[in-house]
Amino acid sequence: MLTKVIKWSAITALTGGAFLPSAPDYPLVLRFVVMAASVVVFTQAATMRRYVWMSLFLVVAGLFNPFFPIPFSSYVSSIVSTFALFLFFFSLELLRPDPRESLASVTDRAPESESL
């Protein structure tokens, strides 16, 4: 559930970046949010052993790195942001963890069990 919230926050930040490009500190906040979210999704993909997704989100983390920013023109920046937006959006559905099986309780009586 936490990764889903983080993915939606990255989608919201990227969508907001399309509508608020001239806000004073928004590009720096966008870089931090997207880089942090991509590291979280990278970790999720690593636990699921989805290596293509790992490499894609590693690239996104590198492109949105706030510590060593890569300067882009506005056209290339919009393409990179759209690419990242689609990755986060598709990862909502394609990187779903398998549901965990519930553990059997000691107090539950199974119908096939017999007492000694």
C-alpha positions in Angstrom: 0.0 0.0 0.0 2.9 2.4 0.8 4.5 1.9 -2.6 1.1 2.6 -4.2 0.9 5.9 -2.4 4.5 6.7 -3.3 3.8 5.9 -7.0 0.7 8.1 -7.0 2.7 11.0 -5.4 5.3 10.7 -8.2 2.5 10.7 -10.8 0.9 13.8 -9.1 4.3 15.6 -9.0 5.0 14.8 -12.7 1.6 16.0 -13.7 1.9 19.1 -11.6 5.2 19.8 -13.3 3.5 19.9 -16.6 1.1 22.6 -15.4 3.4 24.5 -13.0 6.7 24.7 -14.9 7.4 28.3 -13.7 7.0 27.8 -10.0 10.2 28.9 -8.2 11.3 25.8 -6.3 9.1 23.2 -8.0 11.7 21.7 -10.3 13.9 20.9 -7.2 11.0 19.4 -5.3 10.0 17.4 -8.5 13.5 16.0 -8.7 13.5 14.9 -5.1 10.0 13.3 -5.2 10.6 11.5 -8.5 14.0 10.3 -7.5 12.8 9.0 -4.1 9.8 7.3 -5.7 11.9 5.7 -8.4 14.3 4.3 -5.7 11.3 2.8 -3.8 9.9 1.2 -7.0 13.4 0.0 -7.9 13.6 -1.8 -4.6 10.1 -3.2 -5.2 11.1 -4.5 -8.6 14.3 -6.0 -7.1 12.4 -8.0 -4.5 10.1 -9.2 -7.3 13.2 -10.0 -9.5 11.9 -7.8 -12.4 15.2 -6.8 -13.9 13.8 -4.7 -16.8 11.8 -2.6 -14.4 14.8 -2.3 -12.2 16.9 -0.9 -15.0 14.1 1.5 -16.2 13.6 3.0 -12.7 17.4 3.2 -12.2 17.5 5.3 -15.4 14.6 7.5 -14.0 16.5 7.9 -10.7 19.6 9.0 -12.6 17.7 11.5 -14.8 15.9 13.1 -11.9 18.9 13.1 -9.6 18.7 16.4 -7.6 22.4 16.1 -6.4 24.0 16.0 -9.8 21.2 17.4 -12.1 21.4 16.9 -15.8 20.4 20.0 -17.7 17.7 19.4 -20.4 16.0 21.7 -22.8 12.3 22.2 -22.2 11.4 19.8 -25.0 13.6 17.0 -23.8 12.5 17.7 -20.2 8.9 17.2 -21.2 9.7 13.9 -23.0 11.7 12.6 -20.0 8.8 13.7 -17.6 6.2 12.0 -19.8 8.4 8.8 -20.0 8.7 8.8 -16.2 4.9 9.5 -15.8 4.0 6.5 -18.0 6.5 4.2 -16.1 5.0 5.1 -12.8 1.5 4.7 -14.1 2.1 1.3 -15.7 4.0 0.1 -12.6 0.9 0.5 -10.6 -0.7 -2.4 -12.4 2.3 -4.4 -13.7 4.4 -4.4 -10.5 1.8 -5.8 -8.1 3.1 -8.0 -5.4 1.6 -11.5 -5.1 -0.9 -11.7 -2.3 0.4 -13.4 0.8 -1.2 -16.5 2.0 -2.7 -16.3 5.4 -1.1 -18.5 8.1 -3.2 -21.2 9.7 -4.2 -20.5 13.2 -3.7 -22.9 16.0 -7.2 -22.3 17.2 -8.8 -22.9 13.8 -10.3 -26.4 13.5 -9.9 -27.9 10.1 -12.7 -30.3 9.1 -10.4 -33.1 8.2 -8.4 -33.0 11.4 -9.2 -35.5 14.1 -8.4 -35.3 17.8 -6.2 -37.9 19.4 
